[in-house]
Amino acid sequence: MLNYFSSDFKLGILGGGQLGKMMLYETRKLDIQTHVIDPNPEVPCRIACNYFEQGDLMDYETVLNFGRKVDVLTFEIESVNVEALKKLEEEGIKTYPSAATLEKIQNKGVQKNFYVENQIPTAGFKIFSSKKELLQAIDEEQASFPFVWKSTTGGYDGKGVAVIKSPSDLEKIEDAECIAEEMIPFKNELAVIVARNPSGEVKTYPVVEMEFHPTANQVEYVICPARIDSAVAKKARNLATKVSEAFEHVGLLAVEMFQTREDEIMVNEVAPRPHNSGHYSIEASYTNQFEQHIRAILDLPLGNTNSKLGGIMVNLVGDENHEGEVVYENIEKIMAMEGVTPHIYGKKITRPFRKMGHVTIVNEQISQARKTAEEVKNSIKVISK
């Protein structure tokens, strides 16, 4: 096995946002040398990596040249140049998750077709090359209201997704390749994080439940363990494992799902990286998701995924009426609460609904943690000066 620790070994990370920053908590803990590249010179990762480079993650030559400087390459964002990753793999640079895995996930249309080909339950859908083609299909009654519109590329944090109930809702969607997806009447939105290393060791985290903000279409609370029947939880973890096997990913795969009214489990979408639904694990789990990702991509033994106690994560997003230099109002008030830990990502400028941090609430009783989470949500405000 390679000596990763206190050595010349170099781990490369494509993307320098908060997920990368939290990965770097773990590389610092293990003294693993890191190189990070991001187009923005002010990203959260900058303060904690050994070497930072500014560059376009979608530019072939930029990614290729960066990758050649490291021994293992990973990413914290899907918008990276896949052709460059393929070339690096040919040259012997280990890229995890692989270019082949990422290519199937980057485009939501390709991702949805992949589920159908692999008998993975998912909502019915149709793919359209443009807004015009979608409008034509509606005129010809080949698509009908209501449905969920998703841009096949570039969507994140609720962007690139819209519920379309009537013709007037179509005005707000962009002109791009898209999916019209059947609306699933569901009881819960769930997620399972699966870890897999190159040796084939696989572990799943407990099922989490996600509560969404009604207008921003962003996760507001992540609750672990999910408040669901144990048979449903087992079904969700088994399906997540099946999805992981189909993608043959290495690293982490966050599998977002719907629990239908009949307690069936359907896959919504996946992310091949640490994920918002796993942030609770920093305080609540024996092995947090970021350490697990590092263990997985370096082919180290995977850690214990069990929770030490109940955990709830609250996203800290910019107030919808504020833009500018950030101020965290009442942060000292929440820090006085039992079992509350804030994480501030290091973004200096706030914008409406921009993810600026998160707060974890831990308690042996998940019902008590949920009450405290509500208190946290109502107390702290992310505003501008």
C-alpha positions as CSV (number, residue, x, y, z in Angstrom):
1,M,0.0,0.0,0.0
2,L,1.1,3.5,-0.8
3,N,2.3,5.7,2.1
4,Y,-0.3,8.5,2.0
5,F,0.6,10.0,5.4
6,S,3.3,12.6,6.0
7,S,4.7,11.8,2.6
8,D,5.2,13.1,-1.0
9,F,1.8,11.5,-2.0
10,K,-0.5,14.2,-3.6
11,L,-4.3,14.1,-3.6
12,G,-5.9,16.4,-6.2
13,I,-9.4,17.8,-5.7
14,L,-11.3,19.4,-8.6
15,G,-13.5,22.1,-7.0
16,G,-12.8,24.3,-4.0
17,G,-16.2,24.8,-2.4
18,Q,-17.5,23.8,1.1
19,L,-17.5,20.1,0.3
20,G,-13.8,20.3,-0.5
21,K,-13.1,22.4,2.6
22,M,-14.8,19.7,4.8
23,M,-12.8,17.0,2.9
24,L,-9.6,19.0,3.9
25,Y,-10.5,18.7,7.6
26,E,-9.8,15.0,7.1
27,T,-6.7,15.3,5.0
28,R,-5.3,17.7,7.6
29,K,-6.1,15.2,10.3
30,L,-4.3,12.4,8.4
31,D,-1.5,14.7,7.1
32,I,-2.2,13.9,3.4
33,Q,-0.9,16.5,0.9
34,T,-3.6,18.2,-1.2
35,H,-3.8,20.2,-4.4
36,V,-7.0,22.0,-5.2
37,I,-8.2,23.8,-8.4
38,D,-11.2,26.1,-8.8
39,P,-12.1,29.1,-11.0
40,N,-12.7,31.3,-8.1
41,P,-9.6,32.5,-6.2
42,E,-11.6,33.2,-3.0
43,V,-13.1,29.7,-2.5
44,P,-13.4,28.1,1.0
45,C,-10.7,25.4,0.2
46,R,-8.0,27.9,-0.3
47,I,-7.1,28.2,3.4
48,A,-6.6,24.5,4.1
49,C,-5.0,22.9,1.0
50,N,-1.2,22.6,0.5
51,Y,-1.4,24.0,-3.1
52,F,-4.1,26.0,-4.8
53,E,-4.5,26.7,-8.4
54,Q,-7.1,29.0,-10.2
55,G,-8.5,27.4,-13.3
56,D,-11.6,26.4,-15.3
57,L,-12.8,22.9,-14.4
58,M,-14.5,22.5,-17.7
59,D,-11.4,23.3,-19.7
60,Y,-9.7,20.1,-21.1
61,E,-6.0,21.3,-20.9
62,T,-6.5,22.9,-17.5
63,V,-7.9,19.7,-15.9
64,L,-5.3,17.6,-17.7
65,N,-2.3,19.6,-16.6
66,F,-3.6,19.8,-13.0
67,G,-4.3,16.0,-12.9
68,R,-0.8,15.2,-14.0
69,K,0.7,16.9,-10.9
70,V,-1.1,14.5,-8.5
71,D,-1.3,10.8,-7.7
72,V,-5.0,10.4,-7.1
73,L,-7.7,12.8,-8.3
74,T,-11.2,13.3,-6.9
75,F,-13.9,16.0,-7.3
76,E,-16.4,17.8,-5.1
77,I,-18.5,19.1,-8.0
78,E,-19.8,17.2,-11.1
79,S,-19.2,20.0,-13.5
80,V,-15.7,19.0,-14.6
81,N,-14.2,18.0,-18.0
82,V,-14.8,14.2,-18.3
83,E,-12.7,13.9,-21.5
84,A,-9.7,15.1,-19.5
85,L,-10.4,12.6,-16.7
86,K,-10.5,9.8,-19.3
87,K,-7.1,10.9,-20.7
88,L,-5.6,11.0,-17.1
89,E,-6.9,7.5,-16.4
90,E,-5.2,6.3,-19.6
91,E,-2.0,7.9,-18.3
92,G,-2.3,5.9,-15.1
93,I,-3.6,8.7,-12.8
94,K,-6.3,7.1,-10.5
95,T,-9.5,9.1,-10.8
96,Y,-12.2,8.4,-8.2
97,P,-15.1,8.3,-8.9
98,S,-14.1,7.3,-12.4
99,A,-14.8,9.2,-15.6
100,A,-17.2,6.5,-16.7
101,T,-19.2,6.8,-13.5
102,L,-19.3,10.6,-13.7
103,E,-20.3,10.6,-17.4
104,K,-23.4,8.6,-16.6
105,I,-24.4,11.0,-13.8
106,Q,-23.5,14.5,-15.2
107,N,-26.5,14.6,-17.5
108,K,-29.8,13.8,-15.8
109,G,-31.3,12.4,-19.0
110,V,-28.4,9.9,-19.3
111,Q,-28.8,9.2,-15.6
112,K,-32.5,8.5,-15.9
113,N,-32.0,6.2,-18.9
114,F,-29.4,4.4,-16.9
115,Y,-32.0,3.6,-14.2
116,V,-34.4,2.2,-16.8
117,E,-31.6,0.0,-18.4
118,N,-30.6,-1.4,-14.9
119,Q,-34.2,-2.0,-13.6
120,I,-33.8,0.6,-10.9
121,P,-37.3,2.1,-10.0
122,T,-37.6,5.8,-10.9
123,A,-40.4,8.2,-11.8
124,G,-41.6,8.1,-15.5
125,F,-40.0,10.7,-17.7
126,K,-39.5,12.1,-21.2
127,I,-36.4,13.9,-22.5
128,F,-36.7,17.0,-24.7
129,S,-33.8,18.7,-26.6
130,S,-35.2,22.2,-26.0
131,K,-38.0,24.2,-24.5
132,K,-39.6,24.5,-28.0
133,E,-39.7,20.7,-28.3
134,L,-41.3,20.4,-24.8
135,L,-44.0,23.1,-25.7
136,Q,-44.8,21.2,-28.9
137,A,-45.2,18.0,-26.9
138,I,-47.6,19.7,-24.6
139,D,-49.6,21.2,-27.6
140,E,-49.8,17.7,-29.1
141,E,-50.8,16.2,-25.7
142,Q,-47.8,14.0,-25.5
143,A,-46.9,15.7,-22.2
144,S,-49.5,16.9,-19.6
145,F,-49.7,18.9,-16.4
146,P,-48.6,18.7,-13.7
147,F,-44.9,17.5,-14.1
148,V,-41.5,18.2,-12.7
149,W,-39.2,20.1,-15.2
150,K,-35.5,19.4,-14.8
151,S,-32.6,20.8,-16.8
152,T,-30.4,17.9,-17.8
153,T,-27.2,19.8,-16.9
154,G,-26.1,22.5,-14.6
155,G,-28.8,22.2,-11.9
156,Y,-27.9,22.4,-8.2
157,D,-29.4,23.6,-4.9
158,G,-32.9,23.7,-6.3
159,K,-31.8,25.5,-9.5
160,G,-32.7,23.8,-12.8
161,V,-35.8,22.2,-11.2
162,A,-39.4,23.5,-11.3
163,V,-42.9,22.1,-10.7
164,I,-45.0,22.9,-13.7
165,K,-48.7,22.9,-13.0
166,S,-50.0,25.2,-15.7
167,P,-48.9,26.9,-19.0
168,S,-48.0,30.1,-17.0
169,D,-45.3,28.1,-15.1
170,L,-43.5,27.4,-18.4
171,E,-42.6,31.0,-18.7
172,K,-39.9,30.7,-16.0
173,I,-38.0,27.7,-17.4
174,E,-34.9,28.2,-19.4
175,D,-34.4,27.0,-23.0
176,A,-32.2,23.9,-22.6
177,E,-32.3,20.1,-22.9
178,C,-34.7,19.0,-20.2
179,I,-36.7,16.2,-18.6
180,A,-40.4,16.3,-18.0
181,E,-40.8,13.9,-15.0
182,E,-44.0,12.4,-13.6
183,M,-44.9,13.9,-10.2
184,I,-44.7,11.1,-7.6
185,P,-47.1,11.4,-4.6
186,F,-44.7,10.6,-1.9
187,K,-44.7,10.4,1.9
188,N,-41.0,11.2,2.3
189,E,-37.9,12.2,0.5
190,L,-35.1,10.0,1.7
191,A,-31.4,9.6,1.1
192,V,-28.7,6.9,1.6
193,I,-25.0,7.5,1.3
194,V,-23.0,4.5,0.0
195,A,-19.3,4.2,0.3
196,R,-17.2,1.8,-1.9
197,N,-13.5,1.4,-2.2
198,P,-11.5,-0.1,-5.2
199,S,-11.2,-3.5,-3.3
200,G,-15.0,-3.8,-3.4
201,E,-15.8,-3.1,0.2
202,V,-19.2,-1.4,0.5
203,K,-21.0,0.2,3.4
204,T,-24.2,2.2,3.6
205,Y,-25.1,5.0,6.1
206,P,-28.4,5.0,7.9
207,V,-31.4,6.4,5.9
208,V,-31.9,10.1,6.4
209,E,-35.1,12.1,5.8
210,M,-35.1,15.4,4.1
211,E,-37.5,18.3,4.7
212,F,-37.5,20.9,1.9
213,H,-38.0,24.7,2.0
214,P,-41.4,25.3,0.3
215,T,-40.2,28.1,-2.1
216,A,-36.5,27.7,-2.5
217,N,-36.7,23.9,-3.3
218,Q,-33.7,23.4,-1.1
219,V,-33.2,21.0,1.8
220,E,-34.0,22.7,5.0
221,Y,-33.6,19.9,7.5
222,V,-31.8,16.5,7.2
223,I,-32.9,14.1,9.9
224,C,-31.0,10.9,10.9
225,P,-32.3,8.4,11.5
226,A,-35.3,8.9,9.2
227,R,-38.6,8.6,11.1
228,I,-39.7,5.6,9.0
229,D,-40.5,1.9,9.5
230,S,-37.4,-0.4,9.8
231,A,-38.6,-2.5,6.8
232,V,-38.8,0.7,4.6
233,A,-35.3,1.7,5.8
234,K,-33.9,-1.7,4.9
235,K,-35.5,-1.5,1.5
236,A,-33.9,2.0,0.9
237,R,-30.5,0.8,2.0
238,N,-30.7,-2.3,-0.3
239,L,-31.8,-0.2,-3.3
240,A,-29.0,2.3,-2.6
241,T,-26.5,-0.7,-2.7
242,K,-28.0,-1.9,-6.0
243,V,-27.6,1.6,-7.5
244,S,-24.0,1.7,-6.3
245,E,-23.2,-1.7,-7.8
246,A,-24.8,-0.5,-11.1
247,F,-22.6,2.6,-11.3
248,E,-19.5,0.7,-10.0
249,H,-18.5,3.9,-8.3
250,V,-15.5,4.4,-6.0
251,G,-15.8,7.0,-3.2
252,L,-19.2,8.2,-2.0
253,L,-22.5,8.0,-3.8
254,A,-25.5,9.9,-2.3
255,V,-28.7,8.3,-3.5
256,E,-31.8,10.5,-3.2
257,M,-35.1,8.6,-3.1
258,F,-38.9,8.9,-2.8
259,Q,-40.9,6.8,-0.3
260,T,-44.3,6.4,-2.1
261,R,-47.6,6.3,-0.3
262,E,-47.5,2.5,-0.8
263,D,-44.0,2.4,0.8
264,E,-42.2,1.6,-2.4
265,I,-38.8,3.2,-2.9
266,M,-37.9,5.0,-6.1
267,V,-34.6,6.7,-7.0
268,N,-34.8,10.4,-7.7
269,E,-31.1,11.2,-8.5
270,V,-27.6,10.6,-7.3
271,A,-24.5,12.6,-6.5
272,P,-21.0,10.9,-6.8
273,R,-19.4,12.8,-3.9
274,P,-20.0,13.9,-0.3
275,H,-23.5,15.4,-0.1
276,N,-25.6,17.8,1.9
277,S,-27.6,14.8,3.3
278,G,-24.5,13.5,5.0
279,H,-23.3,16.7,6.8
280,Y,-25.0,15.5,10.1
281,S,-22.3,12.7,10.2
282,I,-19.5,15.1,11.2
283,E,-21.0,15.3,14.7
284,A,-23.3,12.3,14.8
285,S,-21.4,9.4,13.2
286,Y,-18.5,7.2,14.1
287,T,-17.0,7.9,10.7
288,N,-18.1,11.2,9.0
289,Q,-18.8,11.2,5.2
290,F,-15.7,13.2,4.4
291,E,-13.3,10.9,6.1
292,Q,-15.2,8.0,4.5
293,H,-14.7,9.5,1.0
294,I,-11.0,9.8,1.7
295,R,-10.8,6.2,3.0
296,A,-12.7,5.0,0.0
297,I,-10.7,6.7,-2.8
298,L,-7.4,5.7,-1.2
299,D,-8.5,2.1,-0.9
300,L,-8.2,2.2,2.9
301,P,-10.6,0.1,5.1
302,L,-14.0,1.8,5.3
303,G,-15.1,3.2,8.7
304,N,-18.1,2.4,10.9
305,T,-21.2,4.2,9.4
306,N,-23.4,3.9,12.5
307,S,-24.6,7.0,14.3
308,K,-23.5,7.6,17.9
309,L,-26.7,9.5,18.5
310,G,-29.5,11.3,16.6
311,G,-28.5,14.1,14.3
312,I,-30.3,16.8,12.4
313,M,-28.7,19.2,10.0
314,V,-30.1,22.7,9.3
315,N,-28.8,24.5,6.2
316,L,-27.7,28.1,6.7
317,V,-28.7,30.0,3.6
318,G,-28.7,33.6,2.7
319,D,-31.8,35.6,3.7
320,E,-33.9,36.2,0.6
321,N,-33.8,40.0,1.2
322,H,-30.0,40.3,1.6
323,E,-27.0,40.5,-0.7
324,G,-23.5,41.6,0.2
325,E,-20.9,41.1,2.9
326,V,-22.2,38.4,5.3
327,V,-23.2,38.7,8.9
328,Y,-24.4,35.7,11.0
329,E,-27.0,37.3,13.3
330,N,-27.6,35.6,16.7
331,I,-24.9,32.9,16.1
332,E,-23.9,33.2,19.8
333,K,-27.5,32.5,20.8
334,I,-27.5,29.1,19.0
335,M,-24.0,28.3,20.3
336,A,-25.5,28.5,23.8
337,M,-27.9,25.7,22.9
338,E,-27.3,22.1,24.0
339,G,-25.7,19.9,21.2
340,V,-25.5,22.6,18.6
341,T,-22.5,23.0,16.3
342,P,-22.3,25.6,13.5
343,H,-20.2,25.2,10.4
344,I,-19.4,28.4,8.5
345,Y,-18.2,27.7,4.9
346,G,-16.1,30.9,4.5
347,K,-18.1,32.6,1.7
348,K,-17.7,36.3,2.3
349,I,-20.7,37.4,0.2
350,T,-24.2,36.3,0.9
351,R,-27.0,36.1,-1.7
352,P,-30.7,35.0,-1.4
353,F,-30.7,31.2,-0.6
354,R,-27.0,30.8,-1.2
355,K,-25.6,28.0,1.0
356,M,-23.4,29.8,3.6
357,G,-23.0,27.1,6.2
358,H,-24.9,24.5,8.2
359,V,-25.7,23.7,11.8
360,T,-25.7,20.2,13.3
361,I,-27.9,19.4,16.3
362,V,-27.3,16.1,18.2
363,N,-29.4,14.5,20.9
364,E,-30.1,10.9,22.0
365,Q,-33.8,11.7,21.3
366,I,-34.4,12.6,17.6
367,S,-37.7,14.4,18.6
368,Q,-35.8,16.7,21.0
369,A,-33.1,17.3,18.3
370,R,-35.9,18.3,15.9
371,K,-37.3,20.8,18.4
372,T,-33.9,22.4,18.9
373,A,-33.4,22.5,15.1
374,E,-36.6,24.5,14.8
375,E,-35.3,26.9,17.4
376,V,-31.9,27.2,15.6
377,K,-33.7,27.9,12.3
378,N,-35.8,30.6,13.9
379,S,-32.9,32.2,15.7
380,I,-29.9,32.5,13.3
381,K,-30.2,34.8,10.3
382,V,-27.7,35.1,7.4
383,I,-27.9,38.7,6.4
384,S,-25.6,41.4,4.9
385,K,-24.0,44.4,6.5
